[in-house]
Every structure is written in structure tokens, then in C-alpha cells.
Amino acid sequence: MEFFAGGRLFTPMENGFAIAGDYMSAASFLGISGLIALLGYDGLLYSVGFLVAWLVVLMLVAELVRNCGRYTLADVLSVRMRVRVRVAAGAASVTVSVL
């Protein structure tokens, strides 16, 4: 888990740059361009709606994560629920990645 959380060594500025880099990657640009080319104005609305929804979810989850003093959602759930949530989160991540 330390690999995915960066060993908790990232500053907020570095984390922000990583998130911005994810959205400004070539794959994101080509995917959104293709979506707009395929669907027109609906594709543009879809891509903007995805960004806005992601920001809303981030704002709802960020305070929970910050107050708990953790860096990943799996860490927060394992602290709050006291069950084998890490195993379930890992299995869900692998399942989504494979599919």
C-alpha cells in the first residue's frame, strides 16, 4: 500500500500536480476529442459533467480523509469500520482493473 500512497511523502502541491497531470494526459485529451467528434455537443457536455462530478465527489471525500489523517479511502474505511475492508477494496480494484 505504501507504493500507491507514495509513502506519504508527497506535499499537497506535488499531489495537485499529479492530479492535474492525470487530467492533462494525452490519453485524456484524445479520449475527450474523440468523444466530441463522435457525439458532438453531447460529448462535450459528457466530458464537462465528468469533471464537475469528480470535483464534487472529491470535496465530499477529501474532508473525511483529512480528518482521519489517512491518504487513501481504503485506509479511512479500515479505520472506521474495523473489518477487512482493505482486502475488499483491493479485490474491487483488481476486479475493476481486469474488467
C-alpha positions, 0 to 999 in steps of 0.5 A: 500500500505504501507504493500507491500512497507514495509513502506519504511523502508527497506535499499537497502541491506535488499531489495537485500536480499529479492530479492535474497531470492525470487530467492533462494526459494525452490519453485524456485529451484524445479520449475527450476529442474523440468523444466530441467528434463522435457525439458532438455537443453531447460529448462535450457536455459528457466530458464537462459533467465528468469533471464537475462530478469528480470535483464534487465527489472529491470535496465530499471525500477529501474532508473525511480523509483529512480528518482521519489523517489517512491518504487513501479511502481504503485506509479511512474505511479500515479505520472506521469500520474495523473489518477487512475492508482493505482486502475488499477494496483491493479485490474491487480494484483488481476486479475493476482493473481486469474488467 
